[in-house]
Amino acid sequence: GVRTLIMAHQTQLLDNYLADAAEFTNIGEIEAWLGRPVMRICKTAEDFQTTPIALTTPNIFFTNPALYESMRASFSLLLMDVATAIGGQSWWTA
């Protein structure tokens, strides 16, 4: 299946995303059926490798280049919230 990476510049926005997903989707039922998280905030390589829908801030990759290198080809879809607030040209094109 398609693995998805969702990024936002603040952890609070990621928390809000998780809450909205729990309210408006059947993600809880899917996780209960599978017996594992399908969507969560990820901070470690293991988190990213075992979570089909990973949420994080771009800062985790800025502060850990090795994590970025190991994860950058692991996801088929990238969604960003408020990408212009990041301030780094590596995350947007002109």
WOTATA-V956850 format. One record per helix or strand. SS is the DSSP state (@ for helix, = for strand). FROM is the first residue (numbers start at 1). LEN is the number of residues. If there is no record, write none. Layout:
# WOTATA-V956850
ss;from;len
SS;FROM;LEN
SS;FROM;LEN
This chain:
# WOTATA-V956850
ss;from;len
=;4;5
@;11;14
@;27;8
=;39;3
@;45;6
=;53;4
@;59;5
@;65;7
=;77;5
@;83;3
@;89;3
